[in-house]
Amino acid sequence: MAVRQEEEMANQRQLLAAKEQRLRYLKEHEARHAQVAQEHDRLRRLRDRVEAQELKLSKLRALRGQVDHNKATNATLSEYTQLFIFIIIFVCFSSNKIRYNSRRILLSFNNDYNTIFLTGRSLVQY
């Protein structure tokens, strides 16, 4: 009977050792699983941060494109404004020249008319 109890105790010890080993394995597996889950969460947060940064970068690039477009538009408008001012100055100058020449012609005509009227001669005689 003592031998049988001894065998049963040995079997119980073996069963206990197997259960302890299984428990250690499950704890290690659970720890690895928790570590993998933490790593997965960390990677997800990093991906989210990268996506947010990429979105900000694309917005900044779009704004830079708008700024460059506005600069080009402003430069074009400035050129058109300068051309318009030049045309206005040219038109004013031409208008003044036309007035000046019109007055000269009118004065010349009046002088010729007065000469003819006062002297009685025709323009052909001059």
ZIDAFEN-V320960 format. One record per residue. N is the residue number from 1. SS is DSSP state (hx for helix, st for strand, lp for the rest). OMEGA is omega in degrees with one decimal (999 if undefined). Layout:
N:SS:OMEGA
N:SS:OMEGA
This chain:
1:lp:178.7
2:hx:179.0
3:hx:179.7
4:hx:177.4
5:hx:178.4
6:hx:179.1
7:hx:179.8
8:hx:178.1
9:hx:177.9
10:hx:177.4
11:hx:179.0
12:hx:178.6
13:hx:178.4
14:hx:178.4
15:hx:178.5
16:hx:178.9
17:hx:178.8
18:hx:179.3
19:hx:177.9
20:hx:178.2
21:hx:177.8
22:hx:179.2
23:hx:177.2
24:hx:178.8
25:hx:-179.6
26:hx:178.2
27:hx:177.6
28:hx:179.0
29:hx:179.0
30:hx:179.0
31:hx:177.5
32:hx:179.4
33:hx:178.5
34:hx:179.0
35:hx:178.0
36:hx:179.0
37:hx:177.9
38:hx:179.2
39:hx:178.2
40:hx:177.9
41:hx:179.0
42:hx:178.3
43:hx:178.4
44:hx:178.4
45:hx:177.5
46:hx:177.6
47:hx:178.2
48:hx:178.3
49:hx:179.2
50:hx:178.3
51:hx:179.0
52:hx:178.9
53:hx:178.3
54:hx:177.5
55:hx:177.6
56:hx:-179.8
57:hx:179.1
58:hx:176.5
59:hx:178.4
60:hx:178.1
61:hx:177.9
62:hx:178.1
63:hx:178.4
64:hx:176.6
65:hx:177.6
66:hx:179.4
67:hx:179.0
68:hx:178.5
69:hx:179.3
70:hx:177.3
71:hx:179.7
72:hx:178.5
73:hx:179.0
74:hx:178.6
75:hx:178.7
76:hx:178.8
77:hx:178.0
78:hx:177.6
79:hx:179.1
80:hx:179.2
81:hx:178.2
82:hx:177.5
83:hx:179.8
84:hx:178.3
85:hx:177.8
86:hx:-180.0
87:hx:178.8
88:hx:178.8
89:hx:179.4
90:hx:179.5
91:hx:178.2
92:hx:178.8
93:hx:179.9
94:hx:179.1
95:hx:177.9
96:hx:178.7
97:hx:177.9
98:hx:177.7
99:hx:-179.4
100:hx:-179.5
101:hx:177.6
102:hx:178.1
103:hx:178.5
104:hx:179.3
105:hx:-179.7
106:hx:177.7
107:hx:178.0
108:hx:178.9
109:hx:178.8
110:hx:178.2
111:hx:178.4
112:hx:-179.5
113:hx:178.7
114:hx:178.8
115:hx:-179.9
116:hx:-177.2
117:hx:-177.1
118:hx:-176.5
119:hx:-179.2
120:lp:178.4
121:lp:177.5
122:lp:-179.8
123:hx:-178.2
124:hx:-179.0
125:hx:-178.9
126:lp:999
